[in-house]
């Protein structure tokens, strides 16, 4: 039998080192699905419950492996479903390749069933590279460029293959006019370093400061040693954007933790009081949490020149690899003998962790959600991977989870879409099947799509040497983050019809799907529940009933936020008295020394 186009796709993916494709079948990719069978399922087809989950799983795999994540979907509705996960990859700069079917070429333009203009559909999300393959000879170049572009641009790309073409004989490109060959799969490495004169200017700015702050993002990953050297020379404190939470250990006494609305008081104080700011690999968008514009001189390092100098009036912009650029900068940085700034930062960090522990230990009805993550931090393994969803639980991940060296963590940082944590955890397990994975999920996200993906976890768990995948559900029957935003940003009381969730037992559902399940409704039982889950030899779901009125108070509550919260209480918020008591108790812990 002649090699079909679909067979060549499988072969080329294997040559690129792709070991799994996250997807969902449909007749627009029947030829490709049949080729998986002929290839003895190599690469492995990982069947999600929904194409959006396939894209999230590919994104999670890419985030935690550093490799390209590949997802696949049929034409029309399947392709449309991929979009949310692909936009998540686009906004967080993650390499993902989508292989998508299309209506047969003979039917295109005829308003045929499931015919959608896929090039128009994917034009934005796959802007860095999007191609529809219409003859077999296009394939090597199309697939290779999609892979290379995804890696080079850290972006999603898409290859559209019509259904009828998938089953045609494969014909390689000829050495002929208007045919485009391709070289074998490879990933050439490059290291970009700014000009010496620019590095010298950056050193002058840093050397002139006496209160240096460093802000890290995910682009600083891999430059840990150099960052620590700069921090030691300058006596700087280090804050982290949410996507850079796992870049440095939170056990370092001068690391202030997360920054922003979900951040720590110590990070707020670091930015409030510094006179010099070094931004490394971060596109943190909220300038109100950075120093006042006339307060600090600033230097930024980023690999992408299109994203530099756009969040703060930086004086020197260094476009280059973080590790190599910092290595070139370090010899020019003058060591500080006055360590008073560092001592201040470390004092603020100590006070923050003490405050956080007191807040986590406060009584709540039924359980304190802060304590869920605080107790996890006390016992999580050093090699664990943590995924977090979007919602009020994100606050507790950002503030309460004390990252240690070797741990990894991520979430939908820029798109901030709900529903990513569980499929991310699946992607993480395929990236690192020998490491424990924990997904921190709100009950809103769990009802949105997390429950269905428990089936996917159960199906593939036998492939993982370490089967520990713990899904922790913050069960408060409330779309809690939006409830607090309504109160704190608009002064509106909770609107029950939009905010209240149906009450179900996530533990019972998980048991049906083959999980071990643990129910908790008391703060004092949380630690033991984590002990049981982390000691298990299979996937576990923790169903923890949490108090929805424990407030995600920002590190610096503004007068307008306090005023709006008061308006929500006065206008008849159904949890008014309880949320007032919890808010006062929580905020009071910051005032203790």
Beta strands, then each sheet from edge to edge (+ up, - down):
strand 1: 20-23
strand 2: 44-47
strand 3: 69-73
strand 4: 96-102
strand 5: 130-133
strand 6: 156-162
strand 7: 212-216
strand 8: 237-240
strand 9: 255-258
strand 10: 276-280
strand 11: 297-302
strand 12: 316-319
strand 13: 385-388
strand 14: 408-411
strand 15: 437-442
strand 16: 469-475
strand 17: 516-520
strand 18: 540-545
sheet 1: 2+ 1+ 3+ 4+ 6+ 5+
sheet 2: 9+ 8+ 7+ 10+ 11+ 12+
sheet 3: 14+ 13+ 15+ 16+ 18+ 17+
end
